[in-house]
C-alpha cells in the first residue's frame, strides 16, 4: 500500500496523539562520498587539454560526505530534506536526477509519495573535492568521471531516505551571529551566520544546520588530498561541542573568503589523513603543515561563532513548514563559458550567447520553517545579489543558501556586470550572465503572488 506524506502524518498523530507531539520532527543521516579511485580535483585553474596540468587526487585527508537533515511538519504533513554535499558545485543535470531518484526511492522503500524536489541539495564548494562538472579535467571531449557522479547522486538519495527514516519529535530553535570574512564585492559584505537546531523534548541535540559565507579555499592549488577543507573541521568540532549532526551550508560566497585567526596554533583536526609531502623536491607539490593548522583554526572560529549564536536562542515559530520549488530561464551572455561547457563537455544547456532569444534554465527552492525562510541560489552569489534576493522576498529572517539546487558559477548583480570594476573582472569571466538577476527575481515574485 502506498501512502502520501500527509497520510503518514495522520497515522502518526492517531497513534501518538497530536496533543503529545511537537509541531516538528527531524531526522539525520550522513553518507560518505569519498572517491575510491584517483579523480580530478575541482576549484583551481583549468588544465584545458593538458592532463599533466590537472590536479589528480593522491589520497584522502579527511572524509567528504553528504549530510542530510529531514524536517517534517506534524500538522500539515509537509516535509523537506536539506542535504549538504562536499562538492565544488553540482549541476542542475545532477539535481534533476537526484530529485527523480528520490521520488522513486521514497515510493519503493518507504511506500509514500514524496516530491523529490523537496530534497534541497547544496554544495560546500570545497576546492579539494572531486570535479562534478567536467570543467576541471582535461576537457577536449574527456568529460567528467560519470561513475563518481552517479555514486554521489546515489549517496545523496541514500542520505535523504536515512534522514527521513530517522524522524523524531523535536523542538526547533535558532540563532543569528556574525563572523568576519573578506570580499571583493564593492557594494556589500555578508558576515551573517545562522544556526537552526533541533532537540528532542528531553533536550538531546539531533542536528544543527549552520549557514555562513566563505570560500573553502584554505588549502592551496598544489594540494592533491581530498578534503572538505574548513567545512570538515567545522562539522567535527561542532559535533563535539553541541552533539547531534552538524550540517553546513555556504551562503553568498561570490568573492568571499575566510580570515585565518591569528595566532593560529590548533593542530590538524585529522592527523591521520593523507598529506602532501612537506619537502617533495617539487615546489608545485609541497603543502606546508601550516595550511592544515589554518583549516583547523578557521573551522574552529566558525564553531565558536555558531555556538555563540545559540547562547540566547529563539524558538522557531510553530507556524509550520512550507516548501516551494520553481524553474526559470535566462539568456546566457558569456561566450567563453558556453565554449568551455562545450569543450569539456559539461551537462549544461546548449545555448547560444550571441542569440538573444537563446535561453538556459535553472531552478531554486524557497523553504519556510516557522519564522525562518531559506532561499536557495544556483551558484556563487555575490553578497550584493544575495541581499537583493532577500529584499525581494521581503521576510525578516531570510537565509540565502548558495550553490544549492544548481551551480552556474559566479552570480553578480547587473550593476556589477555593467560597471565591471577591476576587482571583479575575473569573477565576471566565470559568470554566465547578468540576466540571472532579473529572471530569478521575476520567478520569485511569481511564487510570492501565489501565497
Secondary structure by P-SEA (a helix, b strand, c coil): ccccaaaaaaaaaaaccccccccbbbbbbbbbbccccbbbbcccccccccccccccccccccccbbbbbbbbccccbbbbbbbbbccccccaaaaaaaaaaaaaaaaaacccccccccbbbbbcccccccccccccccccccccaaaaaaaaaaaaaaaaaaaaaaccbbbbbbcccccccccccccccccbbbbbbbbcccccccbbbbbbbcccccccccccccccaaaaaaaaaaaaacccbbbbbbcccccbbbbbccccccccccccccccccccccccccccaaaaaaaaaaaaaaaaaaaaaacccccccccbbbbbbbcbbbbbccaaaaaaaaaacccccccccccccccccccbbbbbcccbbbbbbcccccaaaaaaaaaaaccccccccccccccccccccaaaaaacccccaaaaaaccccaaaaaaaaaaaaaaaac
